[in-house]
């Protein structure tokens, strides 16, 4: 499903009136749609290994945990090492 490196992706997001937002689905380059089964943590964070920073979502996607980062403009995904 997801390669073992950082990857910019499109994400379907639910926005709430109070400003919160939650990612629901990943849209891969080939238009494959992956449901985010669970979000186990949300925090400000960084991945020095992949050069990512911003709001970090720890997600369970098809029985695999991944970090999903939102930097205010774009979304990126990377494995949890």
N, CA, C and O atoms as a CHARMM CRD file, in Angstrom:
* protein
*
  324
    1    1 UNK  N      0.81100  -1.19100   0.00000 PROA 1      0.00000
    2    1 UNK  CA     0.00000   0.00000   0.00000 PROA 1      0.00000
    3    1 UNK  C      0.85400   1.25400   0.00000 PROA 1      0.00000
    4    1 UNK  O      0.87500   1.97400  -0.99800 PROA 1      0.00000
    5    2 UNK  N      1.56100   1.53900   1.09200 PROA 2      0.00000
    6    2 UNK  CA     2.28700   2.78900   1.24400 PROA 2      0.00000
    7    2 UNK  C      3.78100   2.50800   1.23300 PROA 2      0.00000
    8    2 UNK  O      4.25900   1.63200   1.95400 PROA 2      0.00000
    9    3 UNK  N      4.51000   3.24700   0.42200 PROA 3      0.00000
   10    3 UNK  CA     5.94800   3.06300   0.32100 PROA 3      0.00000
   11    3 UNK  C      6.63100   3.47800   1.61900 PROA 3      0.00000
   12    3 UNK  O      6.03200   4.15600   2.45400 PROA 3      0.00000
   13    4 UNK  N      7.87900   3.07100   1.78200 PROA 4      0.00000
   14    4 UNK  CA     8.60000   3.29400   3.03100 PROA 4      0.00000
   15    4 UNK  C      9.34200   4.62100   3.06000 PROA 4      0.00000
   16    4 UNK  O     10.42000   4.69500   3.65100 PROA 4      0.00000
   17    5 UNK  N      8.81300   5.65800   2.45100 PROA 5      0.00000
   18    5 UNK  CA     9.44000   6.97500   2.47800 PROA 5      0.00000
   19    5 UNK  C      8.34800   8.03000   2.59300 PROA 5      0.00000
   20    5 UNK  O      7.16100   7.73700   2.44600 PROA 5      0.00000
   21    6 UNK  N      8.77100   9.25500   2.85600 PROA 6      0.00000
   22    6 UNK  CA     7.82400  10.35800   2.91100 PROA 6      0.00000
   23    6 UNK  C      7.20100  10.56200   1.53300 PROA 6      0.00000
   24    6 UNK  O      7.86800  10.40500   0.51000 PROA 6      0.00000
   25    7 UNK  N      5.92400  10.91100   1.51900 PROA 7      0.00000
   26    7 UNK  CA     5.20800  11.04900   0.25200 PROA 7      0.00000
   27    7 UNK  C      4.12700  12.11500   0.41700 PROA 7      0.00000
   28    7 UNK  O      3.34400  12.06000   1.36400 PROA 7      0.00000
   29    8 UNK  N      4.08000  13.07900  -0.49300 PROA 8      0.00000
   30    8 UNK  CA     3.00300  14.06800  -0.47800 PROA 8      0.00000
   31    8 UNK  C      1.75300  13.44300  -1.07400 PROA 8      0.00000
   32    8 UNK  O      1.81700  12.76900  -2.10200 PROA 8      0.00000
   33    9 UNK  N      0.61600  13.66900  -0.42800 PROA 9      0.00000
   34    9 UNK  CA    -0.62900  13.04100  -0.86000 PROA 9      0.00000
   35    9 UNK  C     -1.79700  14.01100  -0.71400 PROA 9      0.00000
   36    9 UNK  O     -1.69100  15.04600  -0.05500 PROA 9      0.00000
   37   10 UNK  N     -2.90800  13.65200  -1.34300 PROA 10     0.00000
   38   10 UNK  CA    -4.16900  14.36200  -1.14500 PROA 10     0.00000
   39   10 UNK  C     -4.93500  13.65200  -0.03800 PROA 10     0.00000
   40   10 UNK  O     -4.85300  12.43200   0.10500 PROA 10     0.00000
   41   11 UNK  N     -5.68200  14.42900   0.74300 PROA 11     0.00000
   42   11 UNK  CA    -6.39800  13.88500   1.89500 PROA 11     0.00000
   43   11 UNK  C     -7.81200  14.45700   1.91000 PROA 11     0.00000
   44   11 UNK  O     -8.00800  15.64900   1.67500 PROA 11     0.00000
   45   12 UNK  N     -8.79500  13.60300   2.18700 PROA 12     0.00000
   46   12 UNK  CA   -10.17000  14.04600   2.41600 PROA 12     0.00000
   47   12 UNK  C    -10.27900  14.35100   3.90600 PROA 12     0.00000
   48   12 UNK  O     -9.98100  13.50300   4.74700 PROA 12     0.00000
   49   13 UNK  N    -10.70800  15.56800   4.22500 PROA 13     0.00000
   50   13 UNK  CA   -10.68200  16.05200   5.60300 PROA 13     0.00000
   51   13 UNK  C    -12.07400  16.51800   6.02000 PROA 13     0.00000
   52   13 UNK  O    -12.79800  17.12500   5.23100 PROA 13     0.00000
   53   14 UNK  N    -12.44200  16.22800   7.27500 PROA 14     0.00000
   54   14 UNK  CA   -13.67500  16.76800   7.85600 PROA 14     0.00000
   55   14 UNK  C    -13.29500  17.97100   8.70800 PROA 14     0.00000
   56   14 UNK  O    -12.47000  17.86600   9.61600 PROA 14     0.00000
   57   15 UNK  N    -13.90800  19.12400   8.40500 PROA 15     0.00000
   58   15 UNK  CA   -13.68400  20.34800   9.17000 PROA 15     0.00000
   59   15 UNK  C    -14.88500  20.61300  10.06200 PROA 15     0.00000
   60   15 UNK  O    -16.03200  20.47500   9.63500 PROA 15     0.00000
   61   16 UNK  N    -14.61400  20.99600  11.30600 PROA 16     0.00000
   62   16 UNK  CA   -15.66300  21.32700  12.26500 PROA 16     0.00000
   63   16 UNK  C    -15.78200  22.84400  12.38000 PROA 16     0.00000
   64   16 UNK  O    -14.83700  23.56900  12.07000 PROA 16     0.00000
   65   17 UNK  N    -16.93300  23.31800  12.82200 PROA 17     0.00000
   66   17 UNK  CA   -17.17500  24.75400  12.94600 PROA 17     0.00000
   67   17 UNK  C    -16.23800  25.42400  13.93800 PROA 17     0.00000
   68   17 UNK  O    -15.96500  26.61900  13.81900 PROA 17     0.00000
   69   18 UNK  N    -15.74000  24.67200  14.91800 PROA 18     0.00000
   70   18 UNK  CA   -14.85300  25.26200  15.92500 PROA 18     0.00000
   71   18 UNK  C    -13.39300  25.31500  15.47500 PROA 18     0.00000
   72   18 UNK  O    -12.52500  25.70900  16.25500 PROA 18     0.00000
   73   19 UNK  N    -13.10600  24.92300  14.22000 PROA 19     0.00000
   74   19 UNK  CA   -11.75100  25.01100  13.69100 PROA 19     0.00000
   75   19 UNK  C    -10.98300  23.69800  13.67500 PROA 19     0.00000
   76   19 UNK  O     -9.94100  23.59300  13.02700 PROA 19     0.00000
   77   20 UNK  N    -11.49300  22.69700  14.38700 PROA 20     0.00000
   78   20 UNK  CA   -10.81500  21.39100  14.36900 PROA 20     0.00000
   79   20 UNK  C    -11.00000  20.73800  13.00800 PROA 20     0.00000
   80   20 UNK  O    -11.94300  21.04300  12.27800 PROA 20     0.00000
   81   21 UNK  N    -10.08500  19.83500  12.68200 PROA 21     0.00000
   82   21 UNK  CA   -10.21500  19.05600  11.45700 PROA 21     0.00000
   83   21 UNK  C     -9.61000  17.67600  11.66400 PROA 21     0.00000
   84   21 UNK  O     -8.66600  17.49900  12.43500 PROA 21     0.00000
   85   22 UNK  N    -10.17400  16.70400  10.95800 PROA 22     0.00000
   86   22 UNK  CA    -9.76600  15.30500  11.08800 PROA 22     0.00000
   87   22 UNK  C     -9.63300  14.71100   9.68300 PROA 22     0.00000
   88   22 UNK  O    -10.57700  14.78900   8.89800 PROA 22     0.00000
   89   23 UNK  N     -8.48100  14.11900   9.35200 PROA 23     0.00000
   90   23 UNK  CA    -8.36200  13.44300   8.05800 PROA 23     0.00000
   91   23 UNK  C     -9.17700  12.15200   8.05200 PROA 23     0.00000
   92   23 UNK  O     -9.17800  11.41100   9.03500 PROA 23     0.00000
   93   24 UNK  N     -9.86800  11.88600   6.94900 PROA 24     0.00000
   94   24 UNK  CA   -10.72300  10.70200   6.83300 PROA 24     0.00000
   95   24 UNK  C    -10.17500   9.66200   5.85800 PROA 24     0.00000
   96   24 UNK  O    -10.21100   8.46400   6.13900 PROA 24     0.00000
   97   25 UNK  N     -9.67000  10.11900   4.71700 PROA 25     0.00000
   98   25 UNK  CA    -9.19500   9.22900   3.65500 PROA 25     0.00000
   99   25 UNK  C     -7.91900   9.78600   3.03800 PROA 25     0.00000
  100   25 UNK  O     -7.73200  11.00100   2.97300 PROA 25     0.00000
  101   26 UNK  N     -7.04000   8.89000   2.58300 PROA 26     0.00000
  102   26 UNK  CA    -5.88200   9.25100   1.77900 PROA 26     0.00000
  103   26 UNK  C     -6.22600   8.98300   0.32500 PROA 26     0.00000
  104   26 UNK  O     -6.84900   7.97000   0.00800 PROA 26     0.00000
  105   27 UNK  N     -5.82700   9.88100  -0.55300 PROA 27     0.00000
  106   27 UNK  CA    -6.00600   9.68000  -1.99100 PROA 27     0.00000
  107   27 UNK  C     -4.62100   9.54100  -2.60200 PROA 27     0.00000
  108   27 UNK  O     -3.86700  10.51300  -2.66700 PROA 27     0.00000
  109   28 UNK  N     -4.28500   8.34500  -3.04800 PROA 28     0.00000
  110   28 UNK  CA    -2.95600   8.04900  -3.56800 PROA 28     0.00000
  111   28 UNK  C     -2.82900   8.55200  -5.00200 PROA 28     0.00000
  112   28 UNK  O     -3.82500   8.93500  -5.61400 PROA 28     0.00000
  113   29 UNK  N     -1.61100   8.55300  -5.54000 PROA 29     0.00000
  114   29 UNK  CA    -1.34000   9.07700  -6.88200 PROA 29     0.00000
  115   29 UNK  C     -2.18200   8.42000  -7.97000 PROA 29     0.00000
  116   29 UNK  O     -2.56200   9.07500  -8.94100 PROA 29     0.00000
  117   30 UNK  N     -2.47200   7.14100  -7.81600 PROA 30     0.00000
  118   30 UNK  CA    -3.25200   6.41600  -8.82800 PROA 30     0.00000
  119   30 UNK  C     -4.76000   6.49400  -8.55600 PROA 30     0.00000
  120   30 UNK  O     -5.53500   5.70500  -9.09700 PROA 30     0.00000
  121   31 UNK  N     -5.16800   7.45000  -7.71300 PROA 31     0.00000
  122   31 UNK  CA    -6.56500   7.68500  -7.32200 PROA 31     0.00000
  123   31 UNK  C     -7.15500   6.59000  -6.44200 PROA 31     0.00000
  124   31 UNK  O     -8.37000   6.52800  -6.25700 PROA 31     0.00000
  125   32 UNK  N     -6.29900   5.72500  -5.89700 PROA 32     0.00000
  126   32 UNK  CA    -6.76300   4.75400  -4.91600 PROA 32     0.00000
  127   32 UNK  C     -7.07800   5.49600  -3.62200 PROA 32     0.00000
  128   32 UNK  O     -6.33300   6.38600  -3.21300 PROA 32     0.00000
  129   33 UNK  N     -8.17400   5.12800  -2.98700 PROA 33     0.00000
  130   33 UNK  CA    -8.64000   5.79100  -1.76400 PROA 33     0.00000
  131   33 UNK  C     -8.45800   4.83500  -0.59100 PROA 33     0.00000
  132   33 UNK  O     -8.94500   3.70500  -0.62800 PROA 33     0.00000
  133   34 UNK  N     -7.75600   5.28700   0.45400 PROA 34     0.00000
  134   34 UNK  CA    -7.52500   4.47600   1.65000 PROA 34     0.00000
  135   34 UNK  C     -8.20600   5.13600   2.83800 PROA 34     0.00000
  136   34 UNK  O     -7.95500   6.30600   3.12800 PROA 34     0.00000
  137   35 UNK  N     -9.06100   4.39900   3.52200 PROA 35     0.00000
  138   35 UNK  CA    -9.74800   4.90500   4.71700 PROA 35     0.00000
  139   35 UNK  C     -8.77300   4.92500   5.88700 PROA 35     0.00000
  140   35 UNK  O     -8.02600   3.97000   6.10200 PROA 35     0.00000
  141   36 UNK  N     -8.78600   6.00700   6.63200 PROA 36     0.00000
  142   36 UNK  CA    -8.03500   6.07300   7.88300 PROA 36     0.00000
  143   36 UNK  C     -8.91400   5.41400   8.93100 PROA 36     0.00000
  144   36 UNK  O     -9.95000   5.95500   9.31500 PROA 36     0.00000
  145   37 UNK  N     -8.49500   4.24000   9.39100 PROA 37     0.00000
  146   37 UNK  CA    -9.32000   3.44800  10.29700 PROA 37     0.00000
  147   37 UNK  C     -9.40500   4.05600  11.69300 PROA 37     0.00000
  148   37 UNK  O    -10.44600   3.98500  12.34700 PROA 37     0.00000
  149   38 UNK  N     -8.30500   4.65400  12.14400 PROA 38     0.00000
  150   38 UNK  CA    -8.28900   5.22000  13.49800 PROA 38     0.00000
  151   38 UNK  C     -7.16500   6.24400  13.59200 PROA 38     0.00000
  152   38 UNK  O     -6.10900   6.08000  12.98100 PROA 38     0.00000
  153   39 UNK  N     -7.40000   7.28600  14.35100 PROA 39     0.00000
  154   39 UNK  CA    -6.34900   8.24300  14.69700 PROA 39     0.00000
  155   39 UNK  C     -6.08600   8.06100  16.17500 PROA 39     0.00000
  156   39 UNK  O     -6.97600   8.26300  17.00100 PROA 39     0.00000
  157   40 UNK  N     -4.86000   7.67800  16.51200 PROA 40     0.00000
  158   40 UNK  CA    -4.54300   7.37600  17.90800 PROA 40     0.00000
  159   40 UNK  C     -3.89300   8.54200  18.63800 PROA 40     0.00000
  160   40 UNK  O     -3.86100   8.55200  19.86900 PROA 40     0.00000
  161   41 UNK  N     -3.37000   9.53300  17.90200 PROA 41     0.00000
  162   41 UNK  CA    -2.75200  10.69300  18.54700 PROA 41     0.00000
  163   41 UNK  C     -2.71300  11.85800  17.56500 PROA 41     0.00000
  164   41 UNK  O     -2.57200  11.67200  16.35600 PROA 41     0.00000
  165   42 UNK  N     -2.84100  13.06600  18.11500 PROA 42     0.00000
  166   42 UNK  CA    -2.70400  14.29500  17.33400 PROA 42     0.00000
  167   42 UNK  C     -1.81700  15.22400  18.14800 PROA 42     0.00000
  168   42 UNK  O     -2.09900  15.49600  19.31500 PROA 42     0.00000
  169   43 UNK  N     -0.74100  15.71400  17.53000 PROA 43     0.00000
  170   43 UNK  CA     0.16600  16.62500  18.23500 PROA 43     0.00000
  171   43 UNK  C      0.99900  17.39500  17.23100 PROA 43     0.00000
  172   43 UNK  O      1.10000  17.00900  16.06600 PROA 43     0.00000
  173   44 UNK  N      1.59200  18.48100  17.68500 PROA 44     0.00000
  174   44 UNK  CA     2.58000  19.17200  16.86300 PROA 44     0.00000
  175   44 UNK  C      3.82900  18.31400  16.89000 PROA 44     0.00000
  176   44 UNK  O      4.24400  17.85500  17.95500 PROA 44     0.00000
  177   45 UNK  N      4.43000  18.09400  15.73600 PROA 45     0.00000
  178   45 UNK  CA     5.58000  17.20600  15.71800 PROA 45     0.00000
  179   45 UNK  C      6.42200  17.38800  14.48100 PROA 45     0.00000
  180   45 UNK  O      6.10100  18.17800  13.59300 PROA 45     0.00000
  181   46 UNK  N      7.51600  16.63300  14.44200 PROA 46     0.00000
  182   46 UNK  CA     8.44200  16.68100  13.31500 PROA 46     0.00000
  183   46 UNK  C      9.04400  15.31100  13.09800 PROA 46     0.00000
  184   46 UNK  O      9.12300  14.49300  14.01400 PROA 46     0.00000
  185   47 UNK  N      9.46200  15.07900  11.87800 PROA 47     0.00000
  186   47 UNK  CA    10.23100  13.89000  11.52800 PROA 47     0.00000
  187   47 UNK  C     11.52900  14.38300  10.92000 PROA 47     0.00000
  188   47 UNK  O     11.55900  14.78700   9.75800 PROA 47     0.00000
  189   48 UNK  N     12.60300  14.35300  11.69800 PROA 48     0.00000
  190   48 UNK  CA    13.89000  14.81500  11.19500 PROA 48     0.00000
  191   48 UNK  C     14.37900  13.92400  10.06100 PROA 48     0.00000
  192   48 UNK  O     15.02100  14.40100   9.12500 PROA 48     0.00000
  193   49 UNK  N     14.08000  12.65100  10.14200 PROA 49     0.00000
  194   49 UNK  CA    14.51200  11.70200   9.11400 PROA 49     0.00000
  195   49 UNK  C     13.91700  12.05200   7.75100 PROA 49     0.00000
  196   49 UNK  O     14.59800  11.92700   6.73200 PROA 49     0.00000
  197   50 UNK  N     12.66400  12.48500   7.71800 PROA 50     0.00000
  198   50 UNK  CA    11.98600  12.77500   6.45700 PROA 50     0.00000
  199   50 UNK  C     11.81400  14.27600   6.20600 PROA 50     0.00000
  200   50 UNK  O     11.26800  14.66400   5.17400 PROA 50     0.00000
  201   51 UNK  N     12.26500  15.11400   7.12100 PROA 51     0.00000
  202   51 UNK  CA    12.17800  16.55600   6.93900 PROA 51     0.00000
  203   51 UNK  C     10.76300  17.09700   6.96800 PROA 51     0.00000
  204   51 UNK  O     10.45000  18.04900   6.25300 PROA 51     0.00000
  205   52 UNK  N      9.90500  16.50400   7.78500 PROA 52     0.00000
  206   52 UNK  CA     8.50600  16.92000   7.86800 PROA 52     0.00000
  207   52 UNK  C      8.23200  17.56900   9.21400 PROA 52     0.00000
  208   52 UNK  O      8.84600  17.22000  10.22200 PROA 52     0.00000
  209   53 UNK  N      7.30600  18.51500   9.22100 PROA 53     0.00000
  210   53 UNK  CA     6.87800  19.11600  10.48100 PROA 53     0.00000
  211   53 UNK  C      5.47000  19.65500  10.32500 PROA 53     0.00000
  212   53 UNK  O      4.95800  19.79900   9.21500 PROA 53     0.00000
  213   54 UNK  N      4.85700  19.95000  11.45700 PROA 54     0.00000
  214   54 UNK  CA     3.49200  20.47100  11.46500 PROA 54     0.00000
  215   54 UNK  C      2.62600  19.66200  12.40300 PROA 54     0.00000
  216   54 UNK  O      3.12300  19.03900  13.34100 PROA 54     0.00000
  217   55 UNK  N      1.33300  19.67400  12.15000 PROA 55     0.00000
  218   55 UNK  CA     0.40700  18.87000  12.95200 PROA 55     0.00000
  219   55 UNK  C      0.59000  17.41800  12.53600 PROA 55     0.00000
  220   55 UNK  O      0.45400  17.07900  11.36000 PROA 55     0.00000
  221   56 UNK  N      0.89900  16.55900  13.51100 PROA 56     0.00000
  222   56 UNK  CA     1.17500  15.15200  13.22800 PROA 56     0.00000
  223   56 UNK  C      0.04600  14.28300  13.75100 PROA 56     0.00000
  224   56 UNK  O     -0.28800  14.32500  14.93500 PROA 56     0.00000
  225   57 UNK  N     -0.53600  13.49900  12.86200 PROA 57     0.00000
  226   57 UNK  CA    -1.58600  12.54700  13.19300 PROA 57     0.00000
  227   57 UNK  C     -0.97600  11.15500  13.14600 PROA 57     0.00000
  228   57 UNK  O     -0.38000  10.77500  12.13900 PROA 57     0.00000
  229   58 UNK  N     -1.11600  10.39400  14.21900 PROA 58     0.00000
  230   58 UNK  CA    -0.71500   8.99100  14.20700 PROA 58     0.00000
  231   58 UNK  C     -1.94400   8.20500  13.77800 PROA 58     0.00000
  232   58 UNK  O     -2.95800   8.19600  14.47600 PROA 58     0.00000
  233   59 UNK  N     -1.84900   7.54000  12.62000 PROA 59     0.00000
  234   59 UNK  CA    -3.01400   6.91200  11.99100 PROA 59     0.00000
  235   59 UNK  C     -2.82500   5.41500  11.81900 PROA 59     0.00000
  236   59 UNK  O     -1.71600   4.93500  11.58700 PROA 59     0.00000
  237   60 UNK  N     -3.92200   4.69200  11.93700 PROA 60     0.00000
  238   60 UNK  CA    -3.96900   3.28100  11.58900 PROA 60     0.00000
  239   60 UNK  C     -4.68200   3.18100  10.24100 PROA 60     0.00000
  240   60 UNK  O     -5.84300   3.56600  10.10200 PROA 60     0.00000
  241   61 UNK  N     -3.95200   2.65000   9.24700 PROA 61     0.00000
  242   61 UNK  CA    -4.47200   2.52500   7.89400 PROA 61     0.00000
  243   61 UNK  C     -4.17800   1.10700   7.42300 PROA 61     0.00000
  244   61 UNK  O     -3.01400   0.74200   7.25700 PROA 61     0.00000
  245   62 UNK  N     -5.19900   0.31600   7.21000 PROA 62     0.00000
  246   62 UNK  CA    -5.05500  -1.07500   6.78300 PROA 62     0.00000
  247   62 UNK  C     -4.06900  -1.84000   7.67600 PROA 62     0.00000
  248   62 UNK  O     -3.14200  -2.48300   7.18400 PROA 62     0.00000
  249   63 UNK  N     -4.28300  -1.76200   8.97500 PROA 63     0.00000
  250   63 UNK  CA    -3.47200  -2.45800   9.98800 PROA 63     0.00000
  251   63 UNK  C     -2.01400  -2.02700  10.01500 PROA 63     0.00000
  252   63 UNK  O     -1.16500  -2.77700  10.49400 PROA 63     0.00000
  253   64 UNK  N     -1.70500  -0.84000   9.51300 PROA 64     0.00000
  254   64 UNK  CA    -0.35700  -0.29100   9.56900 PROA 64     0.00000
  255   64 UNK  C     -0.42800   1.10600  10.17300 PROA 64     0.00000
  256   64 UNK  O     -1.28100   1.91000   9.79700 PROA 64     0.00000
  257   65 UNK  N      0.47400   1.39100  11.11200 PROA 65     0.00000
  258   65 UNK  CA     0.53500   2.72300  11.69700 PROA 65     0.00000
  259   65 UNK  C      1.42700   3.60900  10.84300 PROA 65     0.00000
  260   65 UNK  O      2.50000   3.19200  10.40600 PROA 65     0.00000
  261   66 UNK  N      0.97300   4.84000  10.60900 PROA 66     0.00000
  262   66 UNK  CA     1.70700   5.82300   9.81800 PROA 66     0.00000
  263   66 UNK  C      1.55600   7.19100  10.47200 PROA 66     0.00000
  264   66 UNK  O      0.56100   7.46500  11.14300 PROA 66     0.00000
  265   67 UNK  N      2.56100   8.05000  10.26700 PROA 67     0.00000
  266   67 UNK  CA     2.44400   9.45400  10.63200 PROA 67     0.00000
  267   67 UNK  C      1.92000  10.20600   9.41900 PROA 67     0.00000
  268   67 UNK  O      2.42000  10.03800   8.30700 PROA 67     0.00000
  269   68 UNK  N      0.91100  11.03400   9.64200 PROA 68     0.00000
  270   68 UNK  CA     0.36200  11.90300   8.62000 PROA 68     0.00000
  271   68 UNK  C      0.59400  13.33300   9.09700 PROA 68     0.00000
  272   68 UNK  O      0.12400  13.71400  10.16900 PROA 68     0.00000
  273   69 UNK  N      1.31300  14.12300   8.31000 PROA 69     0.00000
  274   69 UNK  CA     1.66500  15.48800   8.67800 PROA 69     0.00000
  275   69 UNK  C      0.88600  16.48500   7.83700 PROA 69     0.00000
  276   69 UNK  O      0.70100  16.29300   6.63500 PROA 69     0.00000
  277   70 UNK  N      0.42800  17.56600   8.48900 PROA 70     0.00000
  278   70 UNK  CA    -0.17700  18.69100   7.78900 PROA 70     0.00000
  279   70 UNK  C      0.61300  19.92900   8.16500 PROA 70     0.00000
  280   70 UNK  O      0.67200  20.29600   9.33800 PROA 70     0.00000
  281   71 UNK  N      1.22900  20.58400   7.17200 PROA 71     0.00000
  282   71 UNK  CA     2.08600  21.73300   7.45600 PROA 71     0.00000
  283   71 UNK  C      1.37700  23.07100   7.26400 PROA 71     0.00000
  284   71 UNK  O      2.02400  24.11700   7.23600 PROA 71     0.00000
  285   72 UNK  N      0.06500  23.04200   7.13300 PROA 72     0.00000
  286   72 UNK  CA    -0.69500  24.26700   6.91900 PROA 72     0.00000
  287   72 UNK  C     -1.11400  24.45100   5.47100 PROA 72     0.00000
  288   72 UNK  O     -2.03200  25.21900   5.18200 PROA 72     0.00000
  289   73 UNK  N     -0.44700  23.75000   4.55600 PROA 73     0.00000
  290   73 UNK  CA    -0.76400  23.81800   3.12600 PROA 73     0.00000
  291   73 UNK  C     -0.91900  22.45400   2.48500 PROA 73     0.00000
  292   73 UNK  O     -1.80600  22.24700   1.65600 PROA 73     0.00000
  293   74 UNK  N     -0.05300  21.51800   2.87000 PROA 74     0.00000
  294   74 UNK  CA    -0.05500  20.21600   2.20200 PROA 74     0.00000
  295   74 UNK  C      0.06900  19.08400   3.21900 PROA 74     0.00000
  296   74 UNK  O      0.44500  19.29300   4.37200 PROA 74     0.00000
  297   75 UNK  N     -0.25800  17.88100   2.75200 PROA 75     0.00000
  298   75 UNK  CA    -0.21900  16.67700   3.57300 PROA 75     0.00000
  299   75 UNK  C      0.91000  15.77900   3.10400 PROA 75     0.00000
  300   75 UNK  O      1.17800  15.67800   1.90600 PROA 75     0.00000
  301   76 UNK  N      1.57500  15.12300   4.05500 PROA 76     0.00000
  302   76 UNK  CA     2.61800  14.14000   3.76300 PROA 76     0.00000
  303   76 UNK  C      2.43600  12.96300   4.70100 PROA 76     0.00000
  304   76 UNK  O      1.92900  13.10800   5.81300 PROA 76     0.00000
  305   77 UNK  N      2.85600  11.80000   4.23700 PROA 77     0.00000
  306   77 UNK  CA     2.75900  10.59100   5.04700 PROA 77     0.00000
  307   77 UNK  C      4.12100   9.92300   5.09600 PROA 77     0.00000
  308   77 UNK  O      4.87800   9.96300   4.12600 PROA 77     0.00000
  309   78 UNK  N      4.42900   9.30600   6.23600 PROA 78     0.00000
  310   78 UNK  CA     5.68100   8.56200   6.36600 PROA 78     0.00000
  311   78 UNK  C      5.47900   7.42900   7.36100 PROA 78     0.00000
  312   78 UNK  O      4.56300   7.46700   8.18200 PROA 78     0.00000
  313   79 UNK  N      6.34500   6.41500   7.28100 PROA 79     0.00000
  314   79 UNK  CA     6.24300   5.29600   8.22200 PROA 79     0.00000
  315   79 UNK  C      6.66000   5.72600   9.61800 PROA 79     0.00000
  316   79 UNK  O      7.35000   6.73100   9.78800 PROA 79     0.00000
  317   80 UNK  N      6.24400   4.97200  10.60100 PROA 80     0.00000
  318   80 UNK  CA     6.68800   5.18100  11.97700 PROA 80     0.00000
  319   80 UNK  C      7.88200   4.27400  12.18900 PROA 80     0.00000
  320   80 UNK  O      7.77500   3.05300  12.07200 PROA 80     0.00000
  321   81 UNK  N      9.01200   4.87000  12.49800 PROA 81     0.00000
  322   81 UNK  CA    10.24600   4.08600  12.70200 PROA 81     0.00000
  323   81 UNK  C     10.49800   3.81700  14.15700 PROA 81     0.00000
  324   81 UNK  O     11.48900   3.17400  14.50300 PROA 81     0.00000
